[in-house]
Amino acid sequence: MVRTSAPEDAYTAEPFVPERGGLPALRRAAAECRGCPLHRDATQTVFGAGDKDARVMLVGEQPGDQEDRQGEPFVGPAGKLLDRALAEAGIDPAEAYVTNAVKHFKFTQAEPRKRRIHKAPTLRETAACGPWLAAELAVVEPELIVVLGATAGKALLGSSFRVTQVRGTVLEEEIHGRAERLVPTVHPSSVLRSDDREAAYRGLVSDLKVAADALS
């Protein structure tokens, strides 16, 4: 008996990404992605959302518990905080495109019905999801990418990325064959976990103001 490997063993979404059809086609195809093992435990794929002509794309780490249940990115507490910070910085959240480096929720759970605890994706899992992010960038063609946290930064800029070293600055890099401008900052969930939440929030708004200035 010949044993064939499952698609997720290859750790790449590439075979699932359609060549044409824009965001609607990408979203439909992503719902069937089996490019890595994370799809097995997640409720559903959580693809990006927003205007295909958005000037700014915000890239986070992965869906959280609420995003996994609702099928939309940044709808939980961190997303609400991000919307408030964007508005305060002068960026209309309704005019942004938001997505994550990884499209499935990775978590640990002590036992059924217990709370699902977020678990950071590995570099391999992040790389497997890279073709989706590349496709989103190719369709949206944002003027600026706001990088939310370390995982998103490593997905876009490589494993040596350190958010603390470059947050609140405008970077110019080639990403998936395109010249891009990026402003890294912390992930809004880190603000919610901070011992000094107000100071952490002010820092996030300050970084987002740099992004707003770069768009003006």
C-alpha positions in Angstrom: 0.0 0.0 0.0 1.4 3.4 -1.1 1.0 6.1 1.5 0.3 9.5 0.1 1.0 12.6 2.2 -1.8 15.0 3.1 -1.6 18.6 1.6 -0.8 20.1 5.0 2.4 18.1 5.3 3.9 20.3 2.6 3.4 23.5 4.7 2.5 25.8 1.9 -0.7 27.4 0.8 0.5 27.9 -2.7 -1.6 25.1 -4.4 -4.8 26.7 -2.9 -4.2 30.3 -4.1 -6.2 31.1 -7.3 -4.4 33.1 -10.1 -7.3 35.5 -10.7 -10.6 36.7 -9.4 -9.5 39.3 -6.9 -10.4 39.3 -3.2 -13.7 37.4 -3.5 -11.9 34.5 -5.2 -9.1 34.6 -2.7 -11.5 34.6 0.2 -13.5 31.6 -1.2 -10.3 29.6 -1.9 -8.8 30.4 1.5 -11.9 28.9 3.2 -10.7 25.5 1.7 -7.0 25.9 2.5 -5.2 22.8 3.9 -1.7 24.2 3.5 -0.7 23.5 7.0 -2.1 21.5 10.0 -3.6 24.5 11.7 -6.9 24.1 9.8 -7.7 20.9 11.6 -8.5 22.5 15.0 -9.7 26.0 13.9 -13.4 26.7 13.4 -12.8 28.4 10.0 -10.4 30.3 7.9 -10.3 34.0 8.9 -9.3 35.9 5.7 -8.6 39.7 5.4 -11.4 42.2 5.3 -11.8 45.8 4.0 -11.6 47.9 0.9 -9.7 46.4 -2.1 -8.5 50.0 -2.8 -7.4 50.7 0.8 -4.4 53.0 1.1 -3.2 51.2 4.2 -3.1 47.5 5.1 -2.8 46.4 8.7 -1.2 43.0 9.2 -1.5 41.2 12.6 -0.4 37.8 13.8 -3.4 35.4 13.6 -7.1 35.3 14.5 -8.0 35.1 18.1 -10.9 33.3 19.8 -13.6 35.7 18.7 -12.2 36.1 15.2 -12.2 32.3 14.8 -15.8 32.1 15.9 -17.1 35.0 13.8 -14.9 34.5 10.7 -13.7 38.1 10.6 -10.3 39.7 11.6 -9.9 42.0 14.5 -13.5 41.8 15.9 -12.4 40.9 19.5 -11.1 43.2 22.2 -7.8 43.9 20.5 -9.6 44.8 17.3 -11.8 47.3 19.1 -8.8 48.9 20.8 -7.0 49.1 17.4 -10.0 50.9 15.8 -10.0 53.4 18.6 -6.2 54.0 18.3 -6.5 54.3 14.5 -9.2 56.9 14.8 -7.3 58.8 17.4 -4.2 58.8 15.1 -6.2 60.1 12.1 -6.7 56.9 10.1 -10.3 55.9 9.4 -10.6 52.2 10.3 -13.3 51.8 7.7 -10.8 52.8 5.0 -8.2 50.2 6.0 -7.7 46.6 4.9 -7.0 44.4 7.9 -5.6 40.9 7.8 -3.3 38.5 9.6 0.0 36.7 8.7 -1.7 33.4 9.6 -5.3 32.7 8.7 -6.2 30.0 11.3 -6.5 30.3 15.1 -3.7 28.4 16.9 -4.5 27.6 20.5 -4.1 25.3 23.4 -7.0 24.0 25.5 -6.7 22.1 28.8 -10.0 20.3 28.2 -13.2 20.7 26.1 -15.3 23.7 27.0 -12.3 25.3 28.8 -11.1 28.7 27.4 -9.0 28.4 24.3 -5.6 30.0 24.9 -3.8 31.7 22.0 -0.5 30.0 21.0 2.0 31.8 18.8 2.4 30.2 15.3 5.8 28.9 14.3 7.9 30.4 11.6 7.0 27.3 9.5 3.3 27.9 9.9 3.7 31.6 9.2 5.7 30.8 6.0 3.1 28.3 4.9 0.5 31.1 5.0 2.7 33.5 3.1 1.2 33.0 -0.3 -2.2 34.3 1.0 -0.6 37.5 2.3 1.4 37.9 -0.9 -1.9 37.6 -2.9 -3.6 40.1 -0.7 -0.8 42.6 -1.2 -0.9 42.1 -5.0 -4.6 42.8 -5.1 -4.9 45.7 -2.6 -1.6 47.4 -3.5 -1.6 49.5 -0.4 0.5 52.7 -0.1 1.5 51.7 3.4 1.6 48.5 5.5 1.2 48.8 9.3 3.0 45.8 10.9 1.3 44.8 14.1 3.7 42.9 16.3 6.6 40.5 16.0 5.0 37.6 14.1 3.7 39.9 11.4 7.1 41.6 11.2 8.9 38.3 10.8 6.4 37.1 8.1 7.0 40.2 6.1 10.6 41.2 6.9 12.3 38.0 8.0 13.2 36.2 11.2 15.6 38.8 12.4 12.8 41.4 12.8 12.5 43.0 16.2 9.6 45.3 16.7 11.2 47.2 19.6 14.1 48.3 17.3 12.0 49.7 14.5 8.6 50.6 15.8 7.2 54.0 14.9 9.6 54.4 11.9 8.9 54.2 8.1 10.8 51.4 6.5 11.2 50.8 2.8 11.6 47.2 1.8 10.9 44.8 -1.1 8.1 42.5 0.0 7.0 39.6 -2.3 8.5 41.4 -5.3 7.0 44.8 -4.6 8.6 47.9 -3.1 6.6 48.6 0.1 6.6 51.2 2.8 6.0 49.8 6.3 5.4 51.2 9.8 5.9 48.6 12.5 4.2 48.8 15.9 3.1 46.5 18.7 0.1 44.3 18.4 -2.9 45.8 20.1 -3.3 42.6 22.2 0.0 43.5 23.9 -1.5 46.8 25.0 -4.3 44.8 26.7 -1.8 42.6 28.5 0.5 45.5 29.6 1.0 46.4 33.3 0.7 50.1 32.2 -2.1 49.9 29.7 -2.4 53.7 29.3 1.3 54.2 28.5 1.2 51.2 26.1 -1.9 52.6 24.3 -0.3 56.0 24.0 2.7 54.3 22.4 0.5 52.6 19.9 -1.3 55.8 19.0 2.1 57.5 18.6 3.3 54.9 16.1 0.0 55.0 14.2 0.4 58.8 13.9 3.7 58.2 12.0 1.7 56.0 9.7 -1.0 58.7 9.2 1.7 61.2 8.4 3.3 58.9 5.9 -0.1 58.6 4.1 -0.7 62.4 4.1 
